[in-house]
C-alpha cells in the first residue's frame, strides 16, 4: 500500500507512538527518526515518484502481523509518503 499526504511531524509521531509501541511500552518515535543520507537526496521513491529532500526524515517499523511500514516525512513541508507491505 502507498499513500502520500500532509501531516505535522508532531501528529505523525503521536500516530506512530500509538500504532507501533509494544504492548505496555512507550514509544518515542521522534528519537528514532533517521535523516536522509546526502547521497539519497533527489532520489525517487516509487510508485508515485516522491523525491527525497534534504529535509526528509524516515521512520520504519514492523507491525505485529509482520508487515513493514515506512514513512518518509519532509520536515519543511509536512508532505509524507507512506509505504506499507504485508506478507
Chimera marker file (.cmm) of the C-alpha trace (Angstrom):
<marker_set name="trace">
<marker id="1" x="0.000" y="0.000" z="0.000" r="1" g="1" b="0" radius="0.5"/>
<marker id="2" x="1.184" y="3.506" z="-0.743" r="1" g="1" b="0" radius="0.5"/>
<marker id="3" x="-0.114" y="6.894" z="0.339" r="1" g="1" b="0" radius="0.5"/>
<marker id="4" x="1.054" y="10.494" z="0.172" r="1" g="1" b="0" radius="0.5"/>
<marker id="5" x="-0.403" y="13.129" z="2.474" r="1" g="1" b="0" radius="0.5"/>
<marker id="6" x="0.430" y="16.197" z="4.530" r="1" g="1" b="0" radius="0.5"/>
<marker id="7" x="0.680" y="15.944" z="8.318" r="1" g="1" b="0" radius="0.5"/>
<marker id="8" x="2.605" y="17.766" z="11.018" r="1" g="1" b="0" radius="0.5"/>
<marker id="9" x="5.537" y="15.826" z="12.401" r="1" g="1" b="0" radius="0.5"/>
<marker id="10" x="4.083" y="16.010" z="15.914" r="1" g="1" b="0" radius="0.5"/>
<marker id="11" x="0.818" y="14.428" z="14.704" r="1" g="1" b="0" radius="0.5"/>
<marker id="12" x="2.766" y="11.793" z="12.777" r="1" g="1" b="0" radius="0.5"/>
<marker id="13" x="4.762" y="10.999" z="15.926" r="1" g="1" b="0" radius="0.5"/>
<marker id="14" x="1.572" y="10.708" z="18.007" r="1" g="1" b="0" radius="0.5"/>
<marker id="15" x="0.198" y="8.207" z="15.479" r="1" g="1" b="0" radius="0.5"/>
<marker id="16" x="3.439" y="6.208" z="15.288" r="1" g="1" b="0" radius="0.5"/>
<marker id="17" x="3.799" y="6.146" z="19.076" r="1" g="1" b="0" radius="0.5"/>
<marker id="18" x="0.304" y="4.716" z="19.432" r="1" g="1" b="0" radius="0.5"/>
<marker id="19" x="0.420" y="2.337" z="16.464" r="1" g="1" b="0" radius="0.5"/>
<marker id="20" x="3.852" y="0.765" z="16.922" r="1" g="1" b="0" radius="0.5"/>
<marker id="21" x="4.505" y="0.741" z="20.672" r="1" g="1" b="0" radius="0.5"/>
<marker id="22" x="4.886" y="-2.751" z="22.061" r="1" g="1" b="0" radius="0.5"/>
<marker id="23" x="2.138" y="-3.674" z="24.486" r="1" g="1" b="0" radius="0.5"/>
<marker id="24" x="2.782" y="-1.998" z="27.816" r="1" g="1" b="0" radius="0.5"/>
<marker id="25" x="5.679" y="0.044" z="26.395" r="1" g="1" b="0" radius="0.5"/>
<marker id="26" x="6.028" y="3.695" z="25.443" r="1" g="1" b="0" radius="0.5"/>
<marker id="27" x="7.439" y="4.568" z="22.027" r="1" g="1" b="0" radius="0.5"/>
<marker id="28" x="9.281" y="7.827" z="21.324" r="1" g="1" b="0" radius="0.5"/>
<marker id="29" x="9.271" y="7.733" z="17.526" r="1" g="1" b="0" radius="0.5"/>
<marker id="30" x="10.804" y="11.214" z="17.243" r="1" g="1" b="0" radius="0.5"/>
<marker id="31" x="14.035" y="9.925" z="18.783" r="1" g="1" b="0" radius="0.5"/>
<marker id="32" x="14.095" y="7.053" z="16.266" r="1" g="1" b="0" radius="0.5"/>
<marker id="33" x="13.796" y="9.121" z="13.098" r="1" g="1" b="0" radius="0.5"/>
<marker id="34" x="16.544" y="8.809" z="10.504" r="1" g="1" b="0" radius="0.5"/>
<marker id="35" x="17.721" y="11.694" z="8.333" r="1" g="1" b="0" radius="0.5"/>
<marker id="36" x="18.080" y="11.170" z="4.614" r="1" g="1" b="0" radius="0.5"/>
<marker id="37" x="21.635" y="10.332" z="3.609" r="1" g="1" b="0" radius="0.5"/>
<marker id="38" x="23.114" y="13.141" z="1.482" r="1" g="1" b="0" radius="0.5"/>
<marker id="39" x="23.701" y="10.616" z="-1.318" r="1" g="1" b="0" radius="0.5"/>
<marker id="40" x="19.937" y="9.827" z="-1.390" r="1" g="1" b="0" radius="0.5"/>
<marker id="41" x="18.723" y="13.440" z="-1.742" r="1" g="1" b="0" radius="0.5"/>
<marker id="42" x="16.967" y="13.753" z="-5.102" r="1" g="1" b="0" radius="0.5"/>
<marker id="43" x="16.187" y="10.037" z="-5.423" r="1" g="1" b="0" radius="0.5"/>
<marker id="44" x="12.619" y="8.960" z="-6.131" r="1" g="1" b="0" radius="0.5"/>
<marker id="45" x="10.523" y="6.581" z="-4.087" r="1" g="1" b="0" radius="0.5"/>
<marker id="46" x="8.205" y="4.648" z="-6.345" r="1" g="1" b="0" radius="0.5"/>
<marker id="47" x="5.461" y="4.172" z="-7.408" r="1" g="1" b="0" radius="0.5"/>
<marker id="48" x="4.445" y="7.834" z="-7.028" r="1" g="1" b="0" radius="0.5"/>
<marker id="49" x="7.872" y="9.273" z="-7.790" r="1" g="1" b="0" radius="0.5"/>
<marker id="50" x="8.106" y="11.061" z="-4.453" r="1" g="1" b="0" radius="0.5"/>
<marker id="51" x="11.512" y="12.779" z="-4.282" r="1" g="1" b="0" radius="0.5"/>
<marker id="52" x="13.663" y="12.644" z="-1.132" r="1" g="1" b="0" radius="0.5"/>
<marker id="53" x="14.771" y="16.098" z="0.001" r="1" g="1" b="0" radius="0.5"/>
<marker id="54" x="17.446" y="17.238" z="2.442" r="1" g="1" b="0" radius="0.5"/>
<marker id="55" x="14.572" y="17.854" z="4.884" r="1" g="1" b="0" radius="0.5"/>
<marker id="56" x="13.249" y="14.271" z="4.682" r="1" g="1" b="0" radius="0.5"/>
<marker id="57" x="13.368" y="12.047" z="7.740" r="1" g="1" b="0" radius="0.5"/>
<marker id="58" x="12.202" y="8.456" z="7.784" r="1" g="1" b="0" radius="0.5"/>
<marker id="59" x="10.504" y="6.210" z="10.281" r="1" g="1" b="0" radius="0.5"/>
<marker id="60" x="10.287" y="2.447" z="9.670" r="1" g="1" b="0" radius="0.5"/>
<marker id="61" x="8.500" y="-0.089" z="11.853" r="1" g="1" b="0" radius="0.5"/>
<marker id="62" x="7.414" y="-3.692" z="11.770" r="1" g="1" b="0" radius="0.5"/>
<marker id="63" x="3.810" y="-4.320" z="12.775" r="1" g="1" b="0" radius="0.5"/>
<marker id="64" x="2.674" y="-7.205" z="14.949" r="1" g="1" b="0" radius="0.5"/>
<marker id="65" x="1.413" y="-9.019" z="11.824" r="1" g="1" b="0" radius="0.5"/>
<marker id="66" x="4.868" y="-8.867" z="10.230" r="1" g="1" b="0" radius="0.5"/>
<marker id="67" x="4.076" y="-6.006" z="7.868" r="1" g="1" b="0" radius="0.5"/>
<marker id="68" x="6.669" y="-3.314" z="7.274" r="1" g="1" b="0" radius="0.5"/>
<marker id="69" x="5.704" y="0.356" z="7.317" r="1" g="1" b="0" radius="0.5"/>
<marker id="70" x="7.984" y="3.216" z="6.276" r="1" g="1" b="0" radius="0.5"/>
<marker id="71" x="7.081" y="6.883" z="6.498" r="1" g="1" b="0" radius="0.5"/>
<marker id="72" x="9.166" y="9.482" z="4.656" r="1" g="1" b="0" radius="0.5"/>
<marker id="73" x="8.375" y="12.906" z="6.094" r="1" g="1" b="0" radius="0.5"/>
<marker id="74" x="9.555" y="16.254" z="4.748" r="1" g="1" b="0" radius="0.5"/>
<marker id="75" x="10.016" y="18.346" z="7.899" r="1" g="1" b="0" radius="0.5"/>
<marker id="76" x="9.804" y="21.588" z="5.896" r="1" g="1" b="0" radius="0.5"/>
<marker id="77" x="6.528" y="20.973" z="4.047" r="1" g="1" b="0" radius="0.5"/>
<marker id="78" x="4.834" y="18.220" z="6.104" r="1" g="1" b="0" radius="0.5"/>
<marker id="79" x="4.472" y="16.106" z="2.977" r="1" g="1" b="0" radius="0.5"/>
<marker id="80" x="4.659" y="12.434" z="3.934" r="1" g="1" b="0" radius="0.5"/>
<marker id="81" x="4.966" y="9.337" z="1.769" r="1" g="1" b="0" radius="0.5"/>
<marker id="82" x="3.986" y="6.026" z="3.345" r="1" g="1" b="0" radius="0.5"/>
<marker id="83" x="4.830" y="2.553" z="2.089" r="1" g="1" b="0" radius="0.5"/>
<marker id="84" x="3.280" y="-0.460" z="3.805" r="1" g="1" b="0" radius="0.5"/>
<marker id="85" x="3.836" y="-4.067" z="2.850" r="1" g="1" b="0" radius="0.5"/>
<marker id="86" x="2.230" y="-7.211" z="4.251" r="1" g="1" b="0" radius="0.5"/>
<marker id="87" x="3.026" y="-10.827" z="3.553" r="1" g="1" b="0" radius="0.5"/>
<link id1="1" id2="2" r="1" g="1" b="0" radius="0.2"/>
<link id1="2" id2="3" r="1" g="1" b="0" radius="0.2"/>
<link id1="3" id2="4" r="1" g="1" b="0" radius="0.2"/>
<link id1="4" id2="5" r="1" g="1" b="0" radius="0.2"/>
<link id1="5" id2="6" r="1" g="1" b="0" radius="0.2"/>
<link id1="6" id2="7" r="1" g="1" b="0" radius="0.2"/>
<link id1="7" id2="8" r="1" g="1" b="0" radius="0.2"/>
<link id1="8" id2="9" r="1" g="1" b="0" radius="0.2"/>
<link id1="9" id2="10" r="1" g="1" b="0" radius="0.2"/>
<link id1="10" id2="11" r="1" g="1" b="0" radius="0.2"/>
<link id1="11" id2="12" r="1" g="1" b="0" radius="0.2"/>
<link id1="12" id2="13" r="1" g="1" b="0" radius="0.2"/>
<link id1="13" id2="14" r="1" g="1" b="0" radius="0.2"/>
<link id1="14" id2="15" r="1" g="1" b="0" radius="0.2"/>
<link id1="15" id2="16" r="1" g="1" b="0" radius="0.2"/>
<link id1="16" id2="17" r="1" g="1" b="0" radius="0.2"/>
<link id1="17" id2="18" r="1" g="1" b="0" radius="0.2"/>
<link id1="18" id2="19" r="1" g="1" b="0" radius="0.2"/>
<link id1="19" id2="20" r="1" g="1" b="0" radius="0.2"/>
<link id1="20" id2="21" r="1" g="1" b="0" radius="0.2"/>
<link id1="21" id2="22" r="1" g="1" b="0" radius="0.2"/>
<link id1="22" id2="23" r="1" g="1" b="0" radius="0.2"/>
<link id1="23" id2="24" r="1" g="1" b="0" radius="0.2"/>
<link id1="24" id2="25" r="1" g="1" b="0" radius="0.2"/>
<link id1="25" id2="26" r="1" g="1" b="0" radius="0.2"/>
<link id1="26" id2="27" r="1" g="1" b="0" radius="0.2"/>
<link id1="27" id2="28" r="1" g="1" b="0" radius="0.2"/>
<link id1="28" id2="29" r="1" g="1" b="0" radius="0.2"/>
<link id1="29" id2="30" r="1" g="1" b="0" radius="0.2"/>
<link id1="30" id2="31" r="1" g="1" b="0" radius="0.2"/>
<link id1="31" id2="32" r="1" g="1" b="0" radius="0.2"/>
<link id1="32" id2="33" r="1" g="1" b="0" radius="0.2"/>
<link id1="33" id2="34" r="1" g="1" b="0" radius="0.2"/>
<link id1="34" id2="35" r="1" g="1" b="0" radius="0.2"/>
<link id1="35" id2="36" r="1" g="1" b="0" radius="0.2"/>
<link id1="36" id2="37" r="1" g="1" b="0" radius="0.2"/>
<link id1="37" id2="38" r="1" g="1" b="0" radius="0.2"/>
<link id1="38" id2="39" r="1" g="1" b="0" radius="0.2"/>
<link id1="39" id2="40" r="1" g="1" b="0" radius="0.2"/>
<link id1="40" id2="41" r="1" g="1" b="0" radius="0.2"/>
<link id1="41" id2="42" r="1" g="1" b="0" radius="0.2"/>
<link id1="42" id2="43" r="1" g="1" b="0" radius="0.2"/>
<link id1="43" id2="44" r="1" g="1" b="0" radius="0.2"/>
<link id1="44" id2="45" r="1" g="1" b="0" radius="0.2"/>
<link id1="45" id2="46" r="1" g="1" b="0" radius="0.2"/>
<link id1="46" id2="47" r="1" g="1" b="0" radius="0.2"/>
<link id1="47" id2="48" r="1" g="1" b="0" radius="0.2"/>
<link id1="48" id2="49" r="1" g="1" b="0" radius="0.2"/>
<link id1="49" id2="50" r="1" g="1" b="0" radius="0.2"/>
<link id1="50" id2="51" r="1" g="1" b="0" radius="0.2"/>
<link id1="51" id2="52" r="1" g="1" b="0" radius="0.2"/>
<link id1="52" id2="53" r="1" g="1" b="0" radius="0.2"/>
<link id1="53" id2="54" r="1" g="1" b="0" radius="0.2"/>
<link id1="54" id2="55" r="1" g="1" b="0" radius="0.2"/>
<link id1="55" id2="56" r="1" g="1" b="0" radius="0.2"/>
<link id1="56" id2="57" r="1" g="1" b="0" radius="0.2"/>
<link id1="57" id2="58" r="1" g="1" b="0" radius="0.2"/>
<link id1="58" id2="59" r="1" g="1" b="0" radius="0.2"/>
<link id1="59" id2="60" r="1" g="1" b="0" radius="0.2"/>
<link id1="60" id2="61" r="1" g="1" b="0" radius="0.2"/>
<link id1="61" id2="62" r="1" g="1" b="0" radius="0.2"/>
<link id1="62" id2="63" r="1" g="1" b="0" radius="0.2"/>
<link id1="63" id2="64" r="1" g="1" b="0" radius="0.2"/>
<link id1="64" id2="65" r="1" g="1" b="0" radius="0.2"/>
<link id1="65" id2="66" r="1" g="1" b="0" radius="0.2"/>
<link id1="66" id2="67" r="1" g="1" b="0" radius="0.2"/>
<link id1="67" id2="68" r="1" g="1" b="0" radius="0.2"/>
<link id1="68" id2="69" r="1" g="1" b="0" radius="0.2"/>
<link id1="69" id2="70" r="1" g="1" b="0" radius="0.2"/>
<link id1="70" id2="71" r="1" g="1" b="0" radius="0.2"/>
<link id1="71" id2="72" r="1" g="1" b="0" radius="0.2"/>
<link id1="72" id2="73" r="1" g="1" b="0" radius="0.2"/>
<link id1="73" id2="74" r="1" g="1" b="0" radius="0.2"/>
<link id1="74" id2="75" r="1" g="1" b="0" radius="0.2"/>
<link id1="75" id2="76" r="1" g="1" b="0" radius="0.2"/>
<link id1="76" id2="77" r="1" g="1" b="0" radius="0.2"/>
<link id1="77" id2="78" r="1" g="1" b="0" radius="0.2"/>
<link id1="78" id2="79" r="1" g="1" b="0" radius="0.2"/>
<link id1="79" id2="80" r="1" g="1" b="0" radius="0.2"/>
<link id1="80" id2="81" r="1" g="1" b="0" radius="0.2"/>
<link id1="81" id2="82" r="1" g="1" b="0" radius="0.2"/>
<link id1="82" id2="83" r="1" g="1" b="0" radius="0.2"/>
<link id1="83" id2="84" r="1" g="1" b="0" radius="0.2"/>
<link id1="84" id2="85" r="1" g="1" b="0" radius="0.2"/>
<link id1="85" id2="86" r="1" g="1" b="0" radius="0.2"/>
<link id1="86" id2="87" r="1" g="1" b="0" radius="0.2"/>
</marker_set>
